[in-house]
Amino acid sequence: MDRLSVVISAYNEEERLPACLHSVSFADEIIVIDNESSDRTAAIAKRSKAKVYTRPNNLMLNMSKNFGFSKATGDWILNLDADEQVTPDLETEIKGVLANPPKDIVGFAIPRKNIIFGKWMQHTGWYPDYQLRFFRKGKGKFAEQHVHEQIAVEGRVDCLDHALLHENYQSVHQFLHKLFTIYAQNEAENILRQETGNEEKAGLWSPYTFRWQDAVTASFREFAQRFYVQKGYKDGVHGLMLSILMAFYHFVVYTYVWEKEKFVDENRSVLKDSADFEIQKELRYWKLTADIEEEQNGLKKNYLRLKRRVS
C-alpha cells in the first residue's frame, strides 16, 4: 500500500486546524507549514504529532505549499487548507487509491462542499468546485504566480467522487477582508501582467491602459454568470447576495488597476449612455441564457435562442 503525506499551510488557524488535522489522522505523515502565526496554530499542530515548519507569511501561500511538498516522504501528497476537512467517504476513496494505485494517473481533482455564511452553496459557482489536491510525490507543484492558481501536474489526471468539506467564509467581515484587501490586489497585478506579457514590466504597472468599460462589464458579467448561468437563484438569498458581492469584487479589482494608472480620467460625456447600454446588453444575454436552460417547451426554447441571438 502506498504511503500518504498530507501538507497543510496555515496562518492563525487555531480554531479550524484541529478539525482539519483530525480528519486526516489516517495519513502516514502530516506536514503543517506555519506562516508565522501569532496564535496557537503551531502548538496545536505539534500536539497532533505533525511535522511543523515555519515559513515567512507571504501573500503567495503557494510558495509555502511547494516547500511542504518538497519535505513530504509519502508516495502521494494530499494538499489541504486549514479550513478544509476530509469526510469519511473521501477518506475511504483515498485509501482505495493508495491500496491499488493506478499506473497511468498522477493526480486527482476533488470536489468541494463550500460552506459560506453557514450554508452549503450548491450553485452560484461554488459546487462542485473541483480542486487538484491529490497527486503523486514529485509530479505536482504551484507556479507561484497567482493566489488561486491550481497545481500543475506532469501526466494524466482523474477525478474522485466524494468531496472535501470547506468551511469557507464564516462572516461578511472575513469575506470582505480576504477578497477586497488581499485577493483583489493580486488579481489586479495579474491583469497588468497579462496585458504587458512581461512580468518584469508588470511590476512597473505599464504600459497597461485602464478601460472603464472593463470595470463595468466585468462586474455585471460576474453577477449574470453566477446568478443566472450557475443558478445562484437556487441558493436563495445566499445566492443573490454572494453574486452581488462577487460582482463588486471584480469592480474593486479594476479600481485597483485604475489606481495604479494614476486615476486616469476620460471624456465623461460618453460614460453614462455607454455604461447603461453595456449593462443592459450583458444582463439581457445571461437572463435569456438561464431562461433557455429552464424552458421545457422546445418551440419556446428555440424562440428564446433567437431572441438572445438578436439581443
N, C-alpha and C positions, 0 to 999 in steps of 0.2 A: 504493500500500500504506500502510495506517495505521501510525502510529508507536506504539511501546510504551514506557511508563515503568514500571520496577519499583521499588516502595517497600518497604524493609526497615527494621523497627525492631529495634534490638539493644542488649543490655546485657551486657557481659562475655562476649562470644561469640567470642573469638579462635580457639577450637578448631573451631567448627562453621561460622562465617561463610565461610571460604574455599570450602568445597564449595557453599554456597548461591550465592555470587557466580559461581562457575564455571558453575553450571547455568543462569544467566540471562545469560551473556555475549552471547547473540544479541539482547538488548534494545537499543533505541536510547538508552535513558537508565536509569541505575541511581542511585537515591537511598537513602542509608543515614542513618537517624536514630539517632544515638548518644546513648543516655540516660545520659550522664556515666559511661561505663565507666572502670574503673580498670586495665584490661588493654590489649592492643594492638588492640582492636576498630576504633577509628577509623583507626589507621595501616594496618591491613590493607585497610580499605575504600578509603582514598585510593590505596593502591598498585594497586588494581584499577580505578582511574580512575572510581570512583563519586563522586557529589556527596555530601559529608558535612555534615550539620547536627547540632549538639549541642543537646539539649533536657534539661530537668530530669528526673531519674529519678523518675518518678511511678508509683504502682501502676497507674493507669489509662493504660497504654501506648497505648491507642487515641487519646488526645489527641495523642501524638507522630505517630501514623499519619495523623491528619487533617491535621496540619501538613505531613507529607510529601506528601499528596495535593495540597495547595494549591501545592506547589513543582513538581509534575510538569508537563512540557510536552508529553507524548505525547497521542495521541488516546485511547489506552486505558491503564489502570493495572492492574498485577498486584501485589497486596498479599501480601507474604510475611513469615514469621518467619525468624530466622536459622537455626533448626534444620530448615528445610524446603528441599527441592530439587525443581527441575523436571526430570522424567525426559525422555529423548529423545522418547518417544511424545507426551508432553504438549506439548513444545516444537513438534513438528510440527503438532499440533492447534491450538495458539495461533497459529502462523504462518498457518494456513489461515483463521482468523477475521480476522486482520489483512489478509490478501490480498483477502478477499471479505467485508467486514463486513456483517452482517445489519442492515437498516434498522430493524427492529421490535424488536431486542433491545438492552438497555442493560447487561446483565451476565450472567455465567456462574458457576454453582456448580461447584466442582471437587471430586471425591472425594479422600480422603487415605488413604494407607497408613501407619498409625501403627505405628512400631517401638517397643515397650515392653519393657524388660528383655531386649533382644536378639531379640525375636520379633515378627513381623508379626501383629498382632491382627486376625484376620479375622471375629471375632464380638465378644461382650461389649460391644457398643455403640460399637466403635471403627472399624467399617467398614460402609458406605462413607464415613461421616463427611463429608458434603458441606459445603463452605465457600464462601460467596460471595466470591471473591477477584479476579475478573477483570471489570472494568467500564469503561464509558466515562468519560473525564475529565469531572468536574463533575456526574456522575449518582449518586455514592455517597459516603457518609460514615458514621462511627460516631456514635451518640447520646451517647457518653461517660458512660454510666450503670452499666455492668457490665463486669467483666473479660473475660467470654467472650461478649459481645454480637456479633451479626452486623452486617455493613454494611447500612445501609438504602439502597435504590436507588429512583430515580424511573423506573418503567417495567417492562417485561416482562423476565423472567429465564429463561434456559435452562440446561442442564447440559452439561458436557463429559464425554467418555467416559474419558479417561485421568487417572491420579491423580498428585497430589503425593506425594513421599516425605517423611514426617515422622519425623525422628529424635527421638521423644518421650522420655519418661523413661528414663534410662540406668541409674539406681541407685535403690534404695529411699530413700536419704537425699534425693535430688533430688525424688522423688515426695512424700515427707512434708513437705519444706520448702515446696514450692510450694502443695500443696493445703491443708495444715493451718495453715501460718503466714500465707500470703498470700490464697489464694482463699477459704478458709472464712470469714475475717472480712468480706471483701467480700460474700459470699453472705448472711451474717447481716444485714448492713446492708440488703440488698435485701429480705429477708423483712420487716424492720421497715418499710421504705418501702412495701411492698405493703399491709401491714396498716393503716398510717395513711392511705395515699392522699395523703400530703403530704410532699414531700421535705424541706422545712424542718423540719417536726415530727419527721421521721425522724432528723434529726441529734440530737434530744433523747432518742431511744430511748423514745418514749412516743406513744400510750397502748397499745402492743402488750402483750398478756398472754401470757407463756410458758405453753405446754402441754407437759407431759412426754410426753403421748401422741404429739405430733408428732415428738419426738426418736426415739421407739421405732419408730413405724410408718414414718417416712420412711427410716430406716436399713434396715429389713427389706424395705421395698418396693424400695429401690435394689438390694439384693442379689438379690431374686427377679427383678426386671426384667432385670438384666444376666446372671445365671447361667442362668435358665430361659428367659425370653422372648427375649432376644437371644443365646441359645445359647452362653453363656460356657463351658459344659461341653465344647464342641467345641474350645476353645482350651487344653484340658488344665489343668495346674497353673497356668499363667499366668492362664487364665480364672477359676479358683477364687480365687486369691489377689487378683487385681485386683477381682473382685466384692466380696470382703470389705473390701478397702481403700477402695473407693468407698462402701460402706455405712457404714464408720466415718467417712469424710469427712462424710457427712450428719449423723451423730451429733455430730461436732465442731462443725458449723455451728450446730446448735441449742444446743450447750453454750455457744458464744459469745453467742447470744441470751439464754440463761439468765443468763450473767454480767452482761450489760447490764441485766437485770431484777433485779439485786442478789441473785442466787441465791435467788429466791423459793421457799419451801417449801410443801408441800401435805400433805394428810392421808395419811400414809404407809401407813395400814392398808389402803387401797384399791389401792395400787400393784401389788403382786405379781400377784394374780389377774387384774387388768385387763390388765397388760402381757403375761402369758402368753397370754391369750385373743387379744389383738390380733396377737401374733407368729404363733401357730398358724394363725389365720384367714388372715393375709396369705400365709404360706408355702404353705399348702394350696391357695389360689386359684391362685398362679402356677405351682406344681408341676403342677397339673391342666391349666393352660393349655399348658404345654410338652408334657405327655403327649398332649393333643388334637392338637397340631400334628404330633407324630411318629407317631401311630397311623394305620395304613393301612386297617384294617378299619372300614367305615362304621358297622356296628352298635356296635362298641366305642367308636368316636368319639362317637356320639350318647349312649351311656351315660356317658362321661366328661363330656360337656357338661352332662348332667342332674345329675351328681354335683357339678360345680363350681357349678351354679346354687343348689343347696340347701346347699352347704357354708358 
